[in-house]
Amino acid sequence: MSSSAPLDDALRAAILEKPDAVLEDPNLMNALVSANERAMGTNIVDLRGIAMERLEARLDRLEDTHRSVIAAAYENLAGTNQIHRAILRLLDPEDFPGFLASLNQDMAEILRVDALALVLETRQEDGNSAAERIGDVLKPVAPGFVADYAAAGSRGGTDRQISLRQVQNGSARIYGTKAEWIRSEACLVLDFGPGRLPGMLVLGAEDPHQFSPQQGTDLLAFFASVFERTMRRWLA
């Protein structure tokens, strides 16, 4: 076996002075292990080296999982803060017209959606109430509309409070002139109590991936519950 060139004195002294630095550098350690394998020849299987490679691969996977978990935690925290801001805004108005105005002006921005509509079922044929004229957020509809709309596109219908889905085009009845830009939406069915017709809060987004059936609905369900209680106060 031919001898390799002697190590430079300065480099040798540096390594002896700080051996931990060599051990903590993965590139250096990989180079040393590779050199050791070449020195042993091809007829010898280095089980320790194989084990180290497997441990390194496992560590890489664990680090990727760790980063994914942290990213998901930050995203969940951001979503929680967003819902909290929206709820606080719901509690600010002192009358129903002010409540509708806050929905029309602020809520879409807080929730980061491109369109928002409050759908209320009514038996009155005349929908041109004073409340409706406050922006275009309030959508009076006939009884049965909420259940049909929330179940649209679902096999066998659905009785879920929250429905998330992707759409080709939004409903002109709900979104008006913005309908052609809507690619995903969240439907929050609202229960206003015994003897009252239901309602629905619809959130529309141009991003087709903002709302999809695979996403969790816990935060939106909580927001819908608070929204129901706030609406009951005005309906009373």
Number of C-alpha atoms within 10 A of each C-alpha: 4 4 5 6 6 7 9 9 9 9 10 11 12 13 13 12 10 10 11 10 13 15 11 10 10 12 11 13 13 14 11 13 16 12 11 13 15 11 10 11 9 9 6 9 11 14 9 10 15 11 11 14 13 12 12 13 12 12 12 12 12 12 12 12 12 12 12 12 12 12 12 12 12 12 12 13 12 12 15 15 12 15 18 16 14 20 19 10 16 22 12 11 14 10 11 14 16 15 19 22 19 17 23 20 13 14 21 19 14 16 16 14 19 17 24 25 22 20 24 19 18 19 11 10 9 8 15 9 9 8 17 15 13 14 12 18 25 22 19 23 19 14 16 13 18 23 17 12 14 24 17 14 13 10 7 7 13 15 10 12 17 22 22 21 22 22 19 12 15 22 16 11 13 23 23 14 11 17 19 14 19 23 20 23 27 25 24 28 25 25 19 20 11 7 6 12 17 21 26 26 23 22 25 32 25 21 15 17 13 18 23 16 12 8 11 12 17 11 15 19 16 14 17 22 17 15 20 21 15 16 17 13 11 12 10 6
